[in-house]
Amino acid sequence: MAGKRQYDIVLLGATGYTGKLTAEYITSSLPTSIKWAVAGRNQSKLQSLVDELKKLNSTRSTPDIITVANLTTPELTALAKKTRVILNTIGPYYLHSTPVVEAAAQTGTHYLDVTGETPWVKEIIVKHEATAKKTGAILIPQVGVESAPSDLVAYIATRLVRKVWDCGVMDIVASVHELKSSGPSGGTLATGLGMADHYSAQQVREAFTDPFVLSPSHLKPYTKDNIYPRNPEPNTYIRTPLQKFTGVWSYPRLGNLTTSLAAKPNEAVVHRSAGLNPYFYGFNFSYEEYMAVSSPIVGVLIHIAISILTLLLAFPPTRAILKIFNSVKPGSGPAKESTKNDAYELRAVAIAEQLAKPPRKALATFRYEGGSVYELTAKLLAEAAVVLLTKEEELKNKHGVGFLTPASLGDDYLERLDSAGVQISVKQIGDVGSK
């Protein structure tokens, strides 16, 4: 990164729901040596936030305030030149954040966000990857609950398989084992309802049906230098027609599984990680994600509900009706007091490429409790920034620059998350038991 920058971190969108949680976490938990600023479109809201941060940690110097009134590329370029890392929490990203990515790529500024908008992520990779590689910028979208937990369990499971059996991974099946949530934020709902209006039906369909949509082999033509061919069919457990129709099936160690609403963005990011590093993950790697349920009946009901919601989102008139009944407005979300019993746990079973009998497997687990998934997102985002700041050259030497993934932050990221109260583990397993 050329030249010395005024700030280590600029938090853009700091007065939004997730942005405010991130600002609070930076204030309370990141090293006090970090120089940072909060940025947004409303000066008075930013000042109110800074005043609150003073009360949260009086021993830390408060962040500077940067107002970006119109979120234009020239305005954001001036901001990007001041900082080493931009943390972007302004959503919906497809509406507001393309100029942010462009500014970061042009100025060699590292960039992190917490989107789950796969069509937009594909769009910015195609548009700005070449520029970022020239300027030395590292850009990592989807560093929140979408899709860092999925990417990290796939990484640690593969790491164990490589270490113990010296081979790649053939399949990973993951499931959201537990999700206790006090509800979504307004920004999440607004994004889901609006994205189908912004992108074509083909683009949305691709994002929700093709798990390789962000893989390097998908985003550019196959050549002798692009040796990771897109695997046309996942290798995972073959389901019967009835299981596919009902959306419910059972998998050893994970139990009864059904359709997960958040699976597709996560699958896309994990397959991008595998495509960026095929020698590590394996050339036949595949990853699928589901939701664990207490019984097949519950699984069928969830599958039907998600199918109906998907159908409603496909048509403009029904999307308009859903928008009318959306009472949670952008910038708002669950109160902290209501999230104390929230919990999130993701489990993943990886099968080694070697055709051993019984199959060689690893079980990886990611668990967070005592706070909302939005607080988890704030931790994931802020701690990723610290890794970028402290391990910049190591990351560049190992992974290069351009659009990377949360897993590229590696063991340093895992260690920081462990210190932040996130429980991440992996172990060898057999086929005993199915729950």
C-alpha positions, 0 to 999 in steps of 0.5 A: 500500500503506497504511502502512509495513511492518516487512519488505519480504519475508516468505518463507513455506515457507522450509524446504521444498525450493524455499523453502530455495533461495529463501532462499539466493538472497535471501541471496547475491544480493538488495540488502542493504538489503532487510528480510526474514523467513523464515516457516514452521510449524517453529521449529527448522527455521527456526532451522537455516536461518537458521544456514546462511544466516549461513555463506553470506553473513556480510556480510548481516544474517540474516532474522527468524523468524516461526512460523505454526503452523496457517496460519489466515487470522487468523494469516496476516493478522497476518503479511501486515500486517507485510510489503510482499511475501509469497513463498509456497512452501508446496505443495500450494497447493490444500491450504495456501495459500488462506488466504495469498492471502486474507490478502494480498488483504485487507491490500493485501499483494503476493503471489508464488508458484510453483504450477502448479495451474491449478484452484487459481489459477482458484479464488483469482482468482474468490474474491479478485480483487475484494478485491485490487482494493479494497486495492491488492494485486498478486498473481502466481501461477505465477512459477516455471518454471511459468509465467514462462519461457513468459509472458516469451518470449510477451511479448518476441516480441510486443514485437518484433512491435509495435515492428517491424510495429506489429501484434499477434500471431496465433499463438505456437508454443513448445517446450521445446527442452532439458530436462536435469533431475536429477529432480523435488522431492517437493512437485511429485510430491505435488501432481500425485498429490493434485490430482485427489483435491481437484478434480472431474473437470470442473475438472481436465479444464477445466484441461488442455483449455482454454488460456483457463481463466484469461483474464479473458473466461473468468472473467466474462460478456462485456460491453461493458467486457470486450472480449476475447472468448475465441478458441474455436479457436487459429490455429496450424498445423493438424495432420493427424488422424495428427499429432494421434493420434501427438502428433508434428508438425514446425514451422519453427525448432522441429523435431519436437514432441510433447506436453509435460506442463507445457504447459497451466498455461503456456498458461493464464497466457500467455492470461491475459496476453493477455486482460489486455492485448489491445491489446498482444498482439492480439485473435486471439492464441493460444499453444501449447506442446510439447516438442522431440524428436530424432525422431518415434519418440521423440515418439510414445513420450513422447506415449504415456507422458503419455497413460498417466500421464493415464489412471492419474491419472484413477482413484482406485485407480491414483492410490493405487498411484502414491502408494505408489510415490512415494519422493520425499517433500515437502521433498526434491529433487535434491542441488545437486551433481547439478544442475550440468549441468542446463539448460532452454531454451524457444523460441517462434515468433510470427507477426504478425497482418498477412497478409504473404507470407512471414509476419512472424515473431519467434523468442524464446529463454529459456535457463538452465544450470548449475543445476536448474529449482528454482534457476531458480524461486528466481531467478524468484521473488526477482527478481520480488519486487525488481521489485514493491518498486522499481517498485510505482507504475509497475506499478500505473499500467500494469497496475492491481492484482489478479491479474497475470502474470509478464509484467506485470513487464515489461522491469525483470524481464527486466533483473534476470533477465539479471543473474542469469544467465538468457539471454533474447533475441528476433529477427526470422526468416524461414522458412529452416530447420526446426530 
